[in-house]
Amino acid sequence: MTPPGKTWVACVDAGRGGMAQTQHGRTGLRLSSGGEITMDRAGLWTGNCEFTVEPWAVHLIPGTNVMHPYVAWMVSEKVRVVFARGLWKVFVDYAGSNVPVSEPVYDLSPGTGNEPIVTHDRFLSELGGKPSAPLNGAIFRDPVTGEISTDDATAEFDRFALMIGGLRNPLAGVDSYICANNTVWTKSWTSRTKPTVHPIRISNPEGPAPDYGGSSNWLELPTAYTLRGNVYSCVARWLASGRGGWNNIVYAT
């Protein structure tokens, strides 16, 4: 506690690069409000303090990476000065974490997109079949001549026939399907250590990611991070594929 008749103010301790407390005197920089600190879902603490500074003591204004007046594991990341006659106001934002690595938070951002029907994992077995054994009125053509072909080695899917046996084909006009290929699974956390950034690759997501069935899988995107005070605010993302899965020739596993 502050002894009776004593006033405690904050000043910059240039020798240690942090905030120190000093008994009253002409310091030039005074803590006028300790503000508050708040922790977000991913374990990042942020807060702010307000100081007053005399114009002659501008050199005492805190820079970045200066310790919070009350919280040793938070440092300054942003400083704002408001000029006024007499004392200037200094607003300092702080960030940090009280643990080396926070508990991760997971989020699912659903999305959909179209994929060619030939990439469906059941195209060969149930939907279109193959040129030598077409299903559901599937028509395959030679890519060079454009003629209908039954050659499994060269023919490509063209379309589903409009009619089958005098009845309308329920697959007529179907050339794509909607899937979860724009769905993103996100892991967010705070770490005092810079995260490892992997190249884009096929990998199983961390946490309870959903299973979309078929041969669908996930593509890991490069981890994003931002230095906040003295810790890293990190975000890892995985992108869902269509039912046929991401191509493991294109993407390393």
PADRENPA-235607 format. One record per atom (N, C-alpha, C): chain; z, y negated, x negated; residue in three letters; residue number from 1. Coordinates in steps of 0.02 Angstrom, whole numbers, always signed. Last residue first. Layout:
<rs>
chain z y x res n
A Z Y X ALA NUM
...
</rs>
This chain:
<rs>
chain z y x res n
A -2449 +1762 -58 THR 253
A -2389 +1783 -20 THR 253
A -2327 +1773 -63 THR 253
A -2575 +1635 -60 ALA 252
A -2534 +1685 -94 ALA 252
A -2473 +1701 -52 ALA 252
A -2712 +1616 +46 TYR 251
A -2644 +1594 +30 TYR 251
A -2606 +1650 -4 TYR 251
A -2834 +1684 +51 VAL 250
A -2834 +1612 +39 VAL 250
A -2766 +1588 +14 VAL 250
A -2792 +1811 +78 ILE 249
A -2836 +1800 +20 ILE 249
A -2836 +1727 +0 ILE 249
A -2718 +1806 +192 ASN 248
A -2681 +1817 +129 ASN 248
A -2726 +1817 +67 ASN 248
A -2731 +1692 +319 ASN 247
A -2772 +1734 +275 ASN 247
A -2737 +1743 +207 ASN 247
A -2608 +1706 +446 TRP 246
A -2640 +1668 +392 TRP 246
A -2676 +1715 +345 TRP 246
A -2642 +1793 +603 GLY 245
A -2606 +1780 +541 GLY 245
A -2644 +1736 +493 GLY 245
A -2691 +1815 +729 GLY 244
A -2720 +1853 +674 GLY 244
A -2686 +1842 +608 GLY 244
A -2629 +1727 +812 ARG 243
A -2608 +1797 +816 ARG 243
A -2637 +1839 +760 ARG 243
A -2605 +1583 +703 GLY 242
A -2628 +1615 +764 GLY 242
A -2608 +1688 +762 GLY 242
A -2449 +1531 +622 SER 241
A -2520 +1547 +624 SER 241
A -2541 +1567 +695 SER 241
A -2334 +1395 +595 ALA 240
A -2352 +1459 +626 ALA 240
A -2427 +1468 +626 ALA 240
A -2269 +1327 +449 LEU 239
A -2318 +1318 +502 LEU 239
A -2340 +1386 +529 LEU 239
A -2115 +1263 +390 TRP 238
A -2160 +1321 +396 TRP 238
A -2205 +1310 +456 TRP 238
A -2028 +1154 +278 ARG 237
A -2066 +1166 +340 ARG 237
A -2110 +1228 +334 ARG 237
A -1880 +1071 +225 ALA 236
A -1929 +1125 +213 ALA 236
A -1962 +1141 +279 ALA 236
A -1808 +927 +167 VAL 235
A -1838 +957 +226 VAL 235
A -1890 +1009 +204 VAL 235
A -1664 +839 +104 CYS 234
A -1719 +887 +96 CYS 234
A -1743 +914 +163 CYS 234
A -1598 +715 +13 SER 233
A -1606 +733 +83 SER 233
A -1670 +774 +87 SER 233
A -1498 +721 -129 TYR 232
A -1565 +730 -102 TYR 232
A -1562 +751 -29 TYR 232
A -1384 +594 -191 VAL 231
A -1400 +661 -165 VAL 231
A -1472 +661 -138 VAL 231
A -1342 +467 -218 ASN 230
A -1339 +515 -273 ASN 230
A -1354 +586 -251 ASN 230
A -1446 +383 -116 GLY 229
A -1386 +372 -157 GLY 229
A -1388 +419 -216 GLY 229
A -1561 +494 -86 ARG 228
A -1519 +449 -47 ARG 228
A -1453 +439 -84 ARG 228
A -1720 +543 -118 LEU 227
A -1657 +529 -152 LEU 227
A -1619 +476 -113 LEU 227
A -1799 +658 -16 THR 226
A -1789 +588 -29 THR 226
A -1722 +579 -64 THR 226
A -1924 +787 +0 TYR 225
A -1856 +765 -13 TYR 225
A -1856 +690 -29 TYR 225
A -2011 +929 +64 ALA 224
A -2006 +857 +57 ALA 224
A -1934 +837 +43 ALA 224
A -2092 +1074 +5 THR 223
A -2030 +1042 +27 THR 223
A -2032 +967 +14 THR 223
A -2254 +1125 +62 PRO 222
A -2211 +1098 +9 PRO 222
A -2150 +1062 +37 PRO 222
A -2247 +1258 +186 LEU 221
A -2275 +1196 +160 LEU 221
A -2229 +1169 +105 LEU 221
A -2281 +1425 +221 GLU 220
A -2231 +1378 +195 GLU 220
A -2266 +1318 +164 GLU 220
A -2337 +1496 +365 LEU 219
A -2361 +1466 +303 LEU 219
A -2309 +1414 +281 LEU 219
A -2307 +1651 +449 TRP 218
A -2290 +1581 +437 TRP 218
A -2317 +1559 +368 TRP 218
A -2397 +1753 +570 ASN 217
A -2349 +1743 +516 ASN 217
A -2340 +1669 +503 ASN 217
A -2460 +1877 +683 SER 216
A -2445 +1807 +666 SER 216
A -2392 +1804 +611 SER 216
A -2507 +1992 +734 SER 215
A -2504 +1987 +662 SER 215
A -2487 +1917 +639 SER 215
A -2403 +2000 +878 GLY 214
A -2465 +2015 +845 GLY 214
A -2457 +2016 +769 GLY 214
A -2272 +1872 +888 GLY 213
A -2306 +1934 +903 GLY 213
A -2372 +1941 +866 GLY 213
A -2195 +1765 +855 TYR 212
A -2246 +1754 +906 TYR 212
A -2289 +1816 +917 TYR 212
A -2026 +1746 +832 ASP 211
A -2081 +1791 +816 ASP 211
A -2132 +1785 +872 ASP 211
A -1932 +1600 +773 PRO 210
A -1958 +1646 +824 PRO 210
A -2015 +1689 +798 PRO 210
A -1805 +1594 +645 ALA 209
A -1870 +1573 +671 ALA 209
A -1896 +1623 +722 ALA 209
A -1663 +1576 +596 PRO 208
A -1685 +1616 +654 PRO 208
A -1751 +1592 +684 PRO 208
A -1684 +1558 +414 GLY 207
A -1655 +1544 +479 GLY 207
A -1687 +1585 +535 GLY 207
A -1838 +1534 +326 GLU 206
A -1766 +1542 +326 GLU 206
A -1740 +1526 +396 GLU 206
A -1995 +1619 +356 PRO 205
A -1951 +1560 +359 PRO 205
A -1877 +1580 +352 PRO 205
A -2090 +1710 +241 ASN 204
A -2047 +1714 +300 ASN 204
A -2000 +1654 +300 ASN 204
A -2249 +1645 +186 SER 203
A -2181 +1669 +174 SER 203
A -2143 +1670 +239 SER 203
A -2392 +1596 +102 ILE 202
A -2367 +1635 +159 ILE 202
A -2297 +1659 +142 ILE 202
A -2393 +1430 +32 ARG 201
A -2396 +1503 +27 ARG 201
A -2372 +1535 +92 ARG 201
A -2408 +1289 -69 ILE 200
A -2420 +1316 -2 ILE 200
A -2430 +1391 -8 ILE 200
A -2284 +1295 -201 PRO 199
A -2352 +1282 -175 PRO 199
A -2357 +1310 -105 PRO 199
A -2115 +1230 -188 HIS 198
A -2163 +1285 -195 HIS 198
A -2233 +1262 -175 HIS 198
A -1995 +1143 -266 VAL 197
A -2053 +1132 -223 VAL 197
A -2104 +1187 -238 VAL 197
A -1820 +1148 -263 THR 196
A -1881 +1176 -292 THR 196
A -1938 +1166 -242 THR 196
A -1723 +994 -250 PRO 195
A -1747 +1059 -226 PRO 195
A -1809 +1082 -263 PRO 195
A -1599 +927 -357 LYS 194
A -1667 +920 -332 LYS 194
A -1694 +988 -310 LYS 194
A -1431 +934 -301 THR 193
A -1482 +957 -348 THR 193
A -1551 +950 -317 THR 193
A -1354 +899 -197 ARG 192
A -1347 +858 -257 ARG 192
A -1397 +877 -310 ARG 192
A -1427 +903 -34 SER 191
A -1409 +937 -97 SER 191
A -1402 +887 -153 SER 191
A -1441 +937 +138 THR 190
A -1426 +888 +87 THR 190
A -1403 +924 +24 THR 190
A -1573 +994 +250 TRP 189
A -1508 +999 +217 TRP 189
A -1502 +944 +165 TRP 189
A -1673 +1076 +370 SER 188
A -1651 +1013 +341 SER 188
A -1582 +1022 +310 SER 188
A -1815 +1166 +412 LYS 187
A -1747 +1173 +385 LYS 187
A -1730 +1107 +352 LYS 187
A -1925 +1198 +546 THR 186
A -1899 +1152 +496 THR 186
A -1828 +1169 +477 THR 186
A -2080 +1253 +603 TRP 185
A -2009 +1272 +595 TRP 185
A -1982 +1232 +536 TRP 185
A -2208 +1205 +710 VAL 184
A -2176 +1193 +646 VAL 184
A -2102 +1213 +650 VAL 184
A -2363 +1250 +780 THR 183
A -2291 +1252 +787 THR 183
A -2259 +1247 +717 THR 183
A -2497 +1264 +787 ASN 182
A -2472 +1197 +769 ASN 182
A -2396 +1193 +779 ASN 182
A -2524 +1392 +831 ASN 181
A -2540 +1375 +762 ASN 181
A -2522 +1304 +742 ASN 181
A -2499 +1472 +944 ALA 180
A -2446 +1427 +919 ALA 180
A -2460 +1402 +849 ALA 180
A -2654 +1468 +1040 CYS 179
A -2599 +1501 +1004 CYS 179
A -2551 +1449 +977 CYS 179
A -2789 +1503 +1145 ILE 178
A -2735 +1457 +1128 ILE 178
A -2679 +1496 +1095 ILE 178
A -2952 +1555 +1090 TYR 177
A -2890 +1567 +1126 TYR 177
A -2836 +1518 +1102 TYR 177
A -3131 +1562 +1119 SER 176
A -3072 +1544 +1080 SER 176
A -3010 +1561 +1121 SER 176
A -3229 +1596 +1204 ASP 175
A -3247 +1598 +1133 ASP 175
A -3189 +1578 +1088 ASP 175
A -3275 +1647 +1359 VAL 174
A -3216 +1645 +1315 VAL 174
A -3240 +1649 +1242 VAL 174
A -3385 +1666 +1438 GLY 173
A -3370 +1597 +1417 GLY 173
A -3310 +1591 +1370 GLY 173
A -3319 +1808 +1515 ALA 172
A -3377 +1765 +1506 ALA 172
A -3356 +1694 +1489 ALA 172
A -3217 +1892 +1546 LEU 171
A -3215 +1861 +1480 LEU 171
A -3275 +1816 +1466 LEU 171
A -3246 +1944 +1671 PRO 170
A -3188 +1900 +1665 PRO 170
A -3182 +1867 +1597 PRO 170
A -3411 +1944 +1728 ASN 169
A -3369 +1966 +1673 ASN 169
A -3309 +1919 +1666 ASN 169
A -3456 +1982 +1894 ARG 168
A -3443 +1930 +1843 ARG 168
A -3394 +1956 +1791 ARG 168
A -3557 +2128 +1917 LEU 167
A -3497 +2088 +1930 LEU 167
A -3487 +2037 +1875 LEU 167
A -3662 +2207 +1877 GLY 166
A -3670 +2168 +1938 GLY 166
A -3610 +2126 +1957 GLY 166
A -3619 +2258 +1754 GLY 165
A -3627 +2302 +1812 GLY 165
A -3631 +2265 +1877 GLY 165
A -3566 +2102 +1708 ILE 164
A -3561 +2172 +1687 ILE 164
A -3567 +2216 +1750 ILE 164
A -3621 +1939 +1659 MET 163
A -3612 +1991 +1710 MET 163
A -3607 +2059 +1678 MET 163
A -3619 +1864 +1541 LEU 162
A -3595 +1834 +1603 LEU 162
A -3579 +1887 +1656 LEU 162
A -3557 +1931 +1386 ALA 161
A -3608 +1927 +1439 ALA 161
A -3578 +1900 +1503 ALA 161
A -3484 +1833 +1259 PHE 160
A -3475 +1886 +1309 PHE 160
A -3528 +1876 +1364 PHE 160
A -3566 +1802 +1100 ARG 159
A -3534 +1782 +1163 ARG 159
A -3519 +1844 +1204 ARG 159
A -3577 +1840 +959 ASP 158
A -3611 +1782 +989 ASP 158
A -3576 +1757 +1051 ASP 158
A -3522 +1908 +807 PHE 157
A -3509 +1898 +878 PHE 157
A -3543 +1835 +903 PHE 157
A -3648 +1971 +695 GLU 156
A -3592 +1927 +710 GLU 156
A -3585 +1918 +785 GLU 156
A -3705 +2102 +585 ALA 155
A -3705 +2067 +649 ALA 155
A -3642 +2026 +660 ALA 155
A -3685 +2175 +465 THR 154
A -3714 +2108 +464 THR 154
A -3708 +2069 +529 THR 154
A -3620 +2296 +482 ALA 153
A -3616 +2264 +417 ALA 153
A -3639 +2191 +419 ALA 153
A -3647 +2349 +607 ASP 152
A -3578 +2327 +593 ASP 152
A -3573 +2287 +528 ASP 152
A -3780 +2319 +704 ASP 151
A -3764 +2332 +634 ASP 151
A -3695 +2304 +618 ASP 151
A -3839 +2294 +822 THR 150
A -3781 +2340 +823 THR 150
A -3759 +2358 +752 THR 150
A -3899 +2137 +886 SER 149
A -3894 +2188 +834 SER 149
A -3833 +2231 +844 SER 149
A -4016 +2022 +950 ILE 148
A -3958 +2064 +964 ILE 148
A -3957 +2122 +914 ILE 148
A -4079 +1900 +832 GLU 147
A -4089 +1955 +878 GLU 147
A -4023 +1993 +889 GLU 147
A -4070 +1808 +734 GLY 146
A -4046 +1788 +800 GLY 146
A -4054 +1842 +852 GLY 146
A -4102 +1828 +602 THR 145
A -4156 +1830 +651 THR 145
A -4135 +1806 +720 THR 145
A -3975 +1802 +540 VAL 144
A -4038 +1777 +512 VAL 144
A -4092 +1774 +566 VAL 144
A -3869 +1862 +606 PRO 143
A -3864 +1790 +590 PRO 143
A -3929 +1761 +563 PRO 143
A -3893 +1964 +745 ASP 142
A -3908 +1958 +674 ASP 142
A -3908 +1883 +656 ASP 142
A -3760 +1969 +866 ARG 141
A -3828 +1953 +844 ARG 141
A -3833 +1952 +768 ARG 141
A -3675 +2043 +1004 PHE 140
A -3677 +2028 +932 PHE 140
A -3749 +2016 +911 PHE 140
A -3581 +2025 +1148 ILE 139
A -3648 +2026 +1120 ILE 139
A -3644 +2004 +1047 ILE 139
A -3472 +2112 +1257 ALA 138
A -3480 +2072 +1197 ALA 138
A -3551 +2080 +1169 ALA 138
A -3435 +2179 +1373 GLY 137
A -3497 +2141 +1373 GLY 137
A -3506 +2097 +1312 GLY 137
A -3316 +2248 +1339 ASN 136
A -3314 +2192 +1386 ASN 136
A -3377 +2148 +1383 ASN 136
A -3363 +2296 +1172 LEU 135
A -3319 +2301 +1231 LEU 135
A -3328 +2240 +1275 LEU 135
A -3479 +2387 +1066 PRO 134
A -3453 +2326 +1098 PRO 134
A -3410 +2341 +1159 PRO 134
A -3507 +2468 +942 ALA 133
A -3468 +2490 +1000 ALA 133
A -3437 +2430 +1034 ALA 133
A -3576 +2404 +844 SER 132
A -3598 +2471 +862 SER 132
A -3562 +2499 +923 SER 132
A -3506 +2280 +836 PRO 131
A -3577 +2283 +855 PRO 131
A -3600 +2352 +877 PRO 131
A -3342 +2304 +914 LYS 130
A -3385 +2292 +856 LYS 130
A -3458 +2301 +877 LYS 130
A -3228 +2224 +1026 GLY 129
A -3252 +2283 +992 GLY 129
A -3291 +2265 +929 GLY 129
A -3172 +2123 +1104 GLY 128
A -3244 +2123 +1091 GLY 128
A -3272 +2185 +1059 GLY 128
A -3036 +2177 +1147 LEU 127
A -3074 +2121 +1175 LEU 127
A -3149 +2127 +1165 LEU 127
A -2974 +2288 +1085 GLU 126
A -2972 +2280 +1157 GLU 126
A -3018 +2227 +1186 GLU 126
A -2997 +2299 +945 SER 125
A -2972 +2357 +983 SER 125
A -2979 +2350 +1058 SER 125
A -3047 +2177 +897 LEU 124
A -3081 +2238 +880 LEU 124
A -3061 +2296 +926 LEU 124
A -2951 +2085 +949 PHE 123
A -3022 +2078 +964 PHE 123
A -3059 +2145 +953 PHE 123
A -2817 +2078 +925 ARG 122
A -2839 +2132 +969 ARG 122
A -2914 +2128 +986 ARG 122
A -2796 +1966 +848 ASP 121
A -2780 +2031 +818 ASP 121
A -2801 +2090 +861 ASP 121
A -2928 +1848 +845 HIS 120
A -2873 +1878 +882 HIS 120
A -2859 +1948 +855 HIS 120
A -3040 +1800 +788 THR 119
A -2982 +1805 +744 THR 119
A -2922 +1836 +779 THR 119
A -3133 +1787 +889 VAL 118
A -3142 +1843 +842 VAL 118
A -3083 +1850 +794 VAL 118
A -3102 +1669 +953 ILE 117
A -3080 +1731 +984 ILE 117
A -3086 +1791 +936 ILE 117
A -3037 +1538 +849 PRO 116
A -3094 +1578 +872 PRO 116
A -3071 +1646 +899 PRO 116
A -2900 +1444 +917 GLU 115
A -2926 +1486 +864 GLU 115
A -2987 +1524 +891 GLU 115
A -2818 +1292 +960 ASN 114
A -2869 +1343 +974 ASN 114
A -2889 +1379 +910 ASN 114
A -2640 +1262 +977 GLY 113
A -2707 +1245 +955 GLY 113
A -2754 +1301 +971 GLY 113
A -2474 +1192 +1000 THR 112
A -2527 +1241 +1012 THR 112
A -2593 +1216 +985 THR 112
A -2299 +1184 +961 GLY 111
A -2365 +1154 +965 GLY 111
A -2416 +1209 +976 GLY 111
A -2125 +1147 +944 PRO 110
A -2180 +1187 +971 PRO 110
A -2246 +1148 +973 PRO 110
A -2021 +1137 +820 SER 109
A -2065 +1089 +853 SER 109
A -2126 +1126 +880 SER 109
A -1858 +1182 +789 LEU 108
A -1924 +1208 +807 LEU 108
A -1962 +1154 +845 LEU 108
A -1739 +1172 +657 ASP 107
A -1771 +1143 +715 ASP 107
A -1839 +1174 +726 ASP 107
A -1581 +1193 +577 TYR 106
A -1648 +1218 +592 TYR 106
A -1674 +1187 +656 TYR 106
A -1485 +1142 +439 VAL 105
A -1498 +1133 +511 VAL 105
A -1570 +1154 +524 VAL 105
A -1372 +1210 +315 PRO 104
A -1438 +1189 +340 PRO 104
A -1439 +1183 +416 PRO 104
A -1229 +1137 +243 GLU 103
A -1254 +1190 +287 GLU 103
A -1321 +1168 +316 GLU 103
A -1259 +1059 +81 SER 102
A -1234 +1061 +149 SER 102
A -1260 +1122 +187 SER 102
A -1201 +1071 -82 VAL 101
A -1257 +1088 -37 VAL 101
A -1229 +1094 +33 VAL 101
A -1085 +1006 -132 PRO 100
A -1145 +1013 -174 PRO 100
A -1208 +1028 -132 PRO 100
A -1010 +882 -22 VAL 99
A -1018 +951 -44 VAL 99
A -1082 +957 -86 VAL 99
A -1014 +753 +20 ASN 98
A -950 +777 -7 ASN 98
A -951 +850 -27 ASN 98
A -1145 +640 -18 SER 97
A -1122 +701 +14 SER 97
A -1059 +725 -19 SER 97
A -1218 +477 +19 GLY 96
A -1191 +530 -24 GLY 96
A -1172 +591 +16 GLY 96
A -1241 +299 +22 ALA 95
A -1259 +366 +43 ALA 95
A -1229 +416 -5 ALA 95
A -1227 +128 +82 TYR 94
A -1209 +183 +37 TYR 94
A -1232 +250 +66 TYR 94
A -1274 -43 +79 ASP 93
A -1278 +23 +112 ASP 93
A -1265 +77 +61 ASP 93
A -1202 -202 +85 VAL 92
A -1220 -146 +42 VAL 92
A -1219 -81 +83 VAL 92
A -1222 -372 +97 PHE 91
A -1217 -311 +137 PHE 91
A -1243 -252 +94 PHE 91
A -1147 -521 +63 VAL 90
A -1182 -465 +31 VAL 90
A -1169 -402 +73 VAL 90
A -1155 -695 +88 LYS 89
A -1136 -630 +114 LYS 89
A -1179 -576 +81 LYS 89
A -1090 -831 -8 TRP 88
A -1146 -791 +14 TRP 88
A -1119 -724 +40 TRP 88
A -994 -980 +24 LEU 87
A -997 -909 +6 LEU 87
A -1060 -875 +32 LEU 87
A -1083 -1123 +30 GLY 86
A -1017 -1097 +10 GLY 86
A -1025 -1025 -13 GLY 86
A -1208 -1093 +144 ARG 85
A -1172 -1144 +107 ARG 85
A -1102 -1117 +92 ARG 85
A -1293 -937 +113 ALA 84
A -1260 -986 +158 ALA 84
A -1226 -1038 +114 ALA 84
A -1396 -792 +111 PHE 83
A -1375 -855 +81 PHE 83
A -1344 -901 +133 PHE 83
A -1367 -626 +107 VAL 82
A -1381 -680 +154 VAL 82
A -1353 -744 +125 VAL 82
A -1431 -482 +32 VAL 81
A -1393 -543 +22 VAL 81
A -1415 -596 +72 VAL 81
A -1418 -308 +23 ARG 80
A -1449 -365 +57 ARG 80
A -1403 -425 +49 ARG 80
A -1455 -153 -52 VAL 79
A -1413 -214 -53 VAL 79
A -1453 -271 -20 VAL 79
A -1444 +23 -57 LYS 78
A -1480 -36 -33 LYS 78
A -1432 -95 -30 LYS 78
A -1362 +119 -108 GLU 77
A -1434 +132 -110 GLU 77
A -1475 +73 -87 GLU 77
A -1206 +159 -187 SER 76
A -1250 +111 -153 SER 76
A -1323 +130 -161 SER 76
A -1128 +320 -159 VAL 75
A -1148 +264 -201 VAL 75
A -1198 +220 -163 VAL 75
A -991 +431 -132 MET 74
A -1046 +392 -104 MET 74
A -1063 +334 -151 MET 74
A -879 +491 -179 TRP 73
A -941 +530 -182 TRP 73
A -1000 +495 -146 TRP 73
A -770 +406 -161 ALA 72
A -795 +416 -229 ALA 72
A -862 +451 -231 ALA 72
A -742 +281 -53 VAL 71
A -765 +350 -53 VAL 71
A -800 +364 -119 VAL 71
A -709 +146 -63 TYR 70
A -658 +192 -40 TYR 70
A -677 +266 -49 TYR 70
A -818 +74 -116 PRO 69
A -750 +51 -130 PRO 69
A -696 +102 -113 PRO 69
A -943 +179 -192 HIS 68
A -914 +150 -132 HIS 68
A -841 +129 -146 HIS 68
A -1021 +148 -350 MET 67
A -976 +186 -308 MET 67
A -950 +145 -249 MET 67
A -1192 +114 -367 VAL 66
A -1124 +90 -378 VAL 66
A -1078 +124 -328 VAL 66
A -1329 +134 -351 ASN 65
A -1288 +186 -385 ASN 65
A -1220 +161 -406 ASN 65
A -1389 -37 -365 THR 64
A -1390 +31 -338 THR 64
A -1348 +78 -382 THR 64
A -1271 -172 -386 GLY 63
A -1339 -145 -385 GLY 63
A -1339 -77 -352 GLY 63
A -1164 -300 -320 PRO 62
A -1177 -230 -338 PRO 62
A -1251 -214 -339 PRO 62
A -1147 -457 -396 ILE 61
A -1173 -422 -338 ILE 61
A -1189 -350 -358 ILE 61
A -1112 -526 -508 LEU 60
A -1065 -475 -486 LEU 60
A -1090 -436 -425 LEU 60
A -1202 -625 -529 HIS 59
A -1207 -567 -573 HIS 59
A -1160 -511 -553 HIS 59
A -1160 -727 -448 VAL 58
A -1214 -685 -424 VAL 58
A -1221 -622 -466 VAL 58
A -1058 -821 -456 ALA 57
A -1043 -751 -475 ALA 57
A -1097 -703 -452 ALA 57
A -1088 -942 -406 TRP 56
A -1085 -938 -478 TRP 56
A -1077 -866 -502 TRP 56
A -1078 -921 -265 PRO 55
A -1144 -927 -298 PRO 55
A -1141 -921 -373 PRO 55
A -965 -789 -222 GLU 54
A -975 -860 -237 GLU 54
A -1040 -867 -277 GLU 54
A -980 -671 -93 VAL 53
A -986 -687 -164 VAL 53
A -997 -762 -172 VAL 53
A -916 -544 +11 THR 52
A -934 -615 +2 THR 52
A -934 -628 -73 THR 52
A -974 -389 +84 PHE 51
A -939 -428 +34 PHE 51
A -956 -502 +42 PHE 51
A -967 -246 +182 GLU 50
A -987 -316 +180 GLU 50
A -943 -352 +129 GLU 50
A -1038 -81 +182 CYS 49
A -983 -127 +170 CYS 49
A -1011 -198 +167 CYS 49
A -1083 +75 +258 ASN 48
A -1098 +7 +236 ASN 48
A -1034 -32 +225 ASN 48
A -1154 +242 +252 GLY 47
A -1106 +192 +272 GLY 47
A -1125 +124 +244 GLY 47
A -1184 +418 +268 THR 46
A -1208 +350 +255 THR 46
A -1155 +301 +281 THR 46
A -1199 +586 +220 TRP 45
A -1154 +532 +239 TRP 45
A -1186 +465 +222 TRP 45
A -1285 +727 +272 LEU 44
A -1290 +665 +234 LEU 44
A -1243 +613 +263 LEU 44
A -1290 +843 +348 GLY 43
A -1237 +836 +299 GLY 43
A -1240 +774 +256 GLY 43
A -1380 +850 +451 ALA 42
A -1397 +886 +390 ALA 42
A -1347 +876 +334 ALA 42
A -1332 +766 +550 ARG 41
A -1333 +838 +563 ARG 41
A -1344 +879 +499 ARG 41
A -1236 +638 +461 ASP 40
A -1288 +661 +507 ASP 40
A -1287 +737 +512 ASP 40
A -1085 +546 +459 MET 39
A -1122 +604 +434 MET 39
A -1174 +626 +484 MET 39
A -1038 +380 +416 THR 38
A -1059 +427 +467 THR 38
A -1097 +484 +435 THR 38
A -916 +252 +387 ILE 37
A -963 +301 +362 ILE 37
A -977 +352 +416 ILE 37
A -895 +72 +399 GLU 36
A -882 +140 +419 GLU 36
A -931 +187 +386 GLU 36
A -819 -76 +331 GLY 35
A -868 -43 +373 GLY 35
A -847 +27 +394 GLY 35
A -739 -156 +256 GLY 34
A -753 -90 +230 GLY 34
A -802 -51 +271 GLY 34
A -767 -325 +228 SER 33
A -764 -272 +278 SER 33
A -783 -206 +247 SER 33
A -753 -402 +114 SER 32
A -731 -432 +177 SER 32
A -729 -381 +233 SER 32
A -721 -402 -52 LEU 31
A -737 -356 +3 LEU 31
A -709 -385 +67 LEU 31
A -787 -526 -159 ARG 30
A -731 -501 -119 ARG 30
A -757 -456 -64 ARG 30
A -817 -600 -312 LEU 29
A -843 -551 -263 LEU 29
A -785 -520 -226 LEU 29
A -738 -691 -384 GLY 28
A -806 -710 -365 GLY 28
A -837 -664 -313 GLY 28
A -607 -686 -433 THR 27
A -654 -633 -451 THR 27
A -726 -651 -436 THR 27
A -477 -762 -462 ARG 26
A -544 -788 -450 ARG 26
A -595 -736 -474 ARG 26
A -358 -662 -378 GLY 25
A -378 -706 -432 GLY 25
A -449 -726 -418 GLY 25
A -266 -515 -336 HIS 24
A -302 -576 -321 HIS 24
A -307 -622 -381 HIS 24
A -307 -361 -422 GLN 23
A -263 -407 -384 GLN 23
A -294 -476 -384 GLN 23
A -446 -253 -393 THR 22
A -409 -298 -437 THR 22
A -365 -343 -394 THR 22
A -534 -102 -395 GLN 21
A -491 -146 -358 GLN 21
A -453 -190 -408 GLN 21
A -710 -67 -422 ALA 20
A -639 -63 -441 ALA 20
A -600 -111 -397 ALA 20
A -857 +29 -422 MET 19
A -817 -21 -388 MET 19
A -745 -12 -410 MET 19
A -948 +54 -580 GLY 18
A -924 +72 -513 GLY 18
A -885 +16 -482 GLY 18
A -975 +44 -716 GLY 17
A -1031 +50 -670 GLY 17
A -1010 +68 -599 GLY 17
A -881 +21 -810 ARG 16
A -885 +89 -784 ARG 16
A -942 +98 -735 ARG 16
A -905 -115 -842 GLY 15
A -898 -66 -895 GLY 15
A -905 +5 -871 GLY 15
A -907 -186 -724 ALA 14
A -969 -177 -761 ALA 14
A -964 -124 -815 ALA 14
A -845 -169 -580 ASP 13
A -820 -152 -646 ASP 13
A -881 -136 -688 ASP 13
A -849 -290 -457 VAL 12
A -888 -243 -495 VAL 12
A -857 -233 -563 VAL 12
A -714 -293 -336 CYS 11
A -758 -324 -385 CYS 11
A -797 -270 -421 CYS 11
A -616 -328 -192 ALA 10
A -661 -284 -229 ALA 10
A -701 -323 -279 ALA 10
A -441 -369 -178 VAL 9
A -512 -383 -166 VAL 9
A -553 -337 -210 VAL 9
A -283 -388 -109 TRP 8
A -327 -345 -148 TRP 8
A -399 -361 -129 TRP 8
A -145 -492 -125 THR 7
A -209 -483 -92 THR 7
A -254 -441 -137 THR 7
A +30 -494 -101 LYS 6
A -27 -480 -143 LYS 6
A -90 -470 -100 LYS 6
A +137 -508 -17 GLY 5
A +115 -568 -52 GLY 5
A +56 -556 -98 GLY 5
A +195 -342 -40 PRO 4
A +198 -406 -3 PRO 4
A +177 -464 -47 PRO 4
A +70 -228 -108 PRO 3
A +137 -259 -109 PRO 3
A +137 -325 -70 PRO 3
A -26 -116 -16 THR 2
A -27 -179 -52 THR 2
A +42 -211 -50 THR 2
A +0 +60 -42 MET 1
A +0 +0 +0 MET 1
A +0 -62 -44 MET 1
</rs>
